[in-house]
Amino acid sequence: MHLNFEILKALPKTQCLSPTLNFLVQVHYLGKECLDSALLQVRVMIEPKIKDYSLSELKRIERRFGPPESLNSILWCEKMLLLNRINSIQTVDLPIEIRDDHESAMWYYFSSLEGGEIFLKFFFSGICYLLAEDKITVRSIPWSSECSYLMPYEIWKETLFRYYPDSLWIRLDHSLYERPQDYQLSHRLPSLQTALERLLDKEQTETRRIG
């Protein structure tokens, strides 16, 4: 299948319910038949080995993943992408939501970084419909169709901070949420954040004393 892909750029997508990055994908079709449409599955992988890290980044990565040299590709997401009729070149949007799943490898990795560029690989697979002499032919697109993109870390950070300026959401079970809330009320603290700060400071002080 004569399809080539290229990521032109990534920008924060506005007017979304949650932080979303919009990747601009340019599709090159080199076939002779008319490509009427295509339905693609897109798999986005993070390649952590292709990056230079600062000492503080390496410490955070090792604490979360183990030795950096053992860190393999990380699945970011899988998306569906629809292409309309292509004569030679078509540019389409690929919006990718930044899910606030703080337990995912993707979130652990991104939150360990301070700057630089993140090496991403995009894999494409699916089916396309070719039109010739009023007949439609179905062809498959193998996973070997791929492209790469160096995404600036600041783009990810900017996208996230547009929705959560100076703060983040953390999901907690109701029973767990009630514990710091009870601590806040019993100690007459002004906010839940103050209660969490005091509990963490208390834990750090106890750790230093034992150590």
VENUR-V399971 format. One record per pair of residues at least 4 apart in sequence whose ideal C-beta (glycine too) atoms are under 6 Angstrom apart, sorted by the first residue. I is the first residue (numbers start at 1). J is the second residue. If there is no record, write none. Layout:
BEGIN
i/j
I/J
I/J
END
This chain:
BEGIN
i/j
1/139
1/141
2/30
2/31
3/29
4/28
5/27
5/124
5/147
6/26
6/147
7/23
7/25
7/147
7/149
8/24
8/26
9/24
10/21
10/23
10/151
10/155
11/22
12/158
12/159
12/162
13/20
13/22
13/95
16/20
18/97
19/98
19/159
19/160
19/163
20/95
20/97
21/96
21/159
22/93
22/95
23/94
25/92
25/94
26/91
27/90
28/89
29/35
29/86
33/130
33/132
34/131
35/86
35/128
35/130
36/85
36/129
36/131
37/84
37/129
38/83
38/128
39/82
39/126
39/127
40/81
40/124
40/126
41/125
41/126
42/79
42/81
42/124
43/78
43/123
44/76
44/77
44/122
45/73
45/121
46/74
46/76
47/73
47/119
47/121
48/71
50/119
53/57
53/58
57/112
57/113
57/114
58/68
60/112
61/65
61/68
61/112
64/108
65/71
66/70
74/105
74/106
74/109
76/106
77/96
81/94
86/90
98/160
100/169
101/107
102/107
107/111
110/156
113/153
115/153
116/153
117/150
117/152
118/151
118/153
119/150
120/149
120/151
121/148
122/147
123/143
123/146
124/145
125/141
125/143
126/141
127/138
127/140
128/139
129/136
130/137
131/136
141/145
151/155
154/158
161/165
164/168
172/176
172/177
178/182
180/195
180/196
182/186
183/195
184/189
184/192
184/195
189/194
189/195
190/194
END
